Amino acid sequence: MKTYAPLPVTFTHGNGCWLWDNKDNKYLDALCGIAVTGLGHAHPAISEAICGQAKRLLHTSNLFEIELQKQLAEKLTALAGMDNVFFSNSGAEANEAAIKIARLYGHHKGIKQPTIIVTENSFHGRTLATLTATGNRKVQAGFEPLVAGFSRAPYNDIDALRNIAKHDKNVVAVMVEPLQGESGINIPDDSYLPAIREICDKQGWLMILDEIQTGMGRSGRWFAFQHHGITPDIMTLAKALGNGVPIGACLAKGEAAQTFQPGNHGTTFGGNPLACRTALAVIETIEQNGLVERANVLGKRILEGLRQNLAMNPHVKDIRGKGLLIAVELNAPCKALAQQALDMGIVINVANENRIRLLPPLILSDDEADLIVDKVSSLVSEFKPK
């Protein structure tokens, strides 16, 4: 089906931070398959985990206990300070689980039409519920009727949430990204997430954080909420958790962690031995190599380099980032830069029409980080708006 408009390049193999195409051209990967391959390509520890588990056991279903699933759950909940986890195959499915927990939580409190507050310019997935939660009309267009039970507020506007709290007694949860990825690395005020936590505690709402793009060390903490000294009631993960092997996770704490009971939710493939063994190897590798703090260091290095090189560029509106989530926002549409970047030997992405989005691997060397700065700076310097 014509669901994509791919750029005219076919990658055949990768190693570390680099990709090669079928014409043997070499590219520096500053996108990671959209924040997925945080440990780069063909990482020895990940390859060994996948091959070793494939020789032992791929799948049994959740009709039976899966020891690797237990080990991964214990590891993730310890890192996040949460109680339990439901494993799925993708971020959208993890968010679906979060939405279902919130609705069931509301019904348990006698709310017949539980409502979840979501934000403008967000992205939570492409299932009917998650595209309804997404704050992007382009994603929703043509799929009406959308799912009921969502109320929308501007991102980074705590007063809007307080106003909704005064007037809507059906609200059961707030679902936000710690920083918005798909719309171009929108970073809220430092007070935003703590204020949401405070409102949720006061109102008896669940705080749901979508960390699908920000999680697994990319922000310079294991999870972006840890920059703010808070813990959500529900957090969703995917993308970098499996370094390319599909896996999603919905973590919960407190009352939210006890809401699902047998029969409320399920999956055939989610949390299978292959996915869980791979995710365990990802966590072990990040821990052993100190890559969470390394993401913080690398992010600052790239940001400083870009700001220094592009300080006087008339087309640059803003340069911002958190860890290895970085955006260069231009003052005009620049989607053509993705192809021009390939011509220069670097893989990037343009989000929201005018924002170069950089999501490079956590394993970058200093030289590779500097090369990203050089190539992106050259790309922007040569940019001519149409």
Secondary structure, DSSP 8 states (H G I E B T S, - for coil): -------S--EEEEEBTEEEETT--EEEESSHHHHT-TT-BS-HHHHHHHHHHHTT-S---TTS--HHHHHHHHHHHHHHT-SEEEEESSHHHHHHHHHHHHHHHHHHTT-SS-EEEEETT----SSHHHHHHSS-HHHHTT--S--SSEEEE-TT-HHHHHHHHHH-TTEEEEEE-SSBTTTT-B---TTHHHHHHHHHHHHT-EEEEE-TTTTTTTTSSSSGGGGTT---SEEEE-GGGTTTS--EEEEE-GGGGGT--TTS---SSTT-HHHHHHHHHHHHHHHHTTHHHHHHHHHHHHHHHHHHHHTT-TTEEEEEEETTEEEEEESS--TTHHHHHHHTTEE-EEETTTEEEE---TT--HHHHHHHHHHHHHHHHT----
